[in-house]
């Protein structure tokens, strides 16, 4: 109903007693859906009409190749003479509305939303039920393995960078110590040289350094 829709805020506020769990629910509107609603004429009729929903859903899915109608043949029990021996009816198989809910849950998690936020949008009360919709497939596992490999490469690169930095720091300290030692020897030589000029006892050992 239009009174549930807040186009300015971009949300639909469903009151308590309407949803499956009877809880009130606030749903954000995607930019595409918001644009569609802005084009709609606001009257007293429902925004989304569920009349003949299943039939219209199946018809639409078959039209876009997301579903097919399969002919089912069942025998007639004790047919009378002249009556048909088989009953024929059509069964739909393909995309169902709950598939979209599963896709919404998976897309929300893969977009980086935390589980609590995703559950508040999907309306799931328990984590166990939510996880049944958050289906993990082979591609998800391959992506997870790539993330693990990348994390390992990053850790290795960080370790090498740390080792290189430590080595450079140690080399700098060693060079500084060498320079300090050389400066000390030179100062000592100058000191003894000035004090002991003309004295062979003092000068001779210093000259031999």
Secondary structure, DSSP 8 states (H G I E B T S, - for coil): -GGGEETTTTEEEE-TTSSTT---EEEE--HHHHHHHHHS---SS-SS--TTHHHHHHHHHHHTTSEEEEEEEEE-TT--TTS-SEEEEEEEEE--HHHHHHHHHHHHHHTT--HHHHHHHHT--SHHHHHHHS---HHHHHHHHHHHHHHHHHHHHHHHHHHHHHHHHHHHHHHHHHHHHHHHHHHHHHHHHHHTTT-HHHHHHHHT-
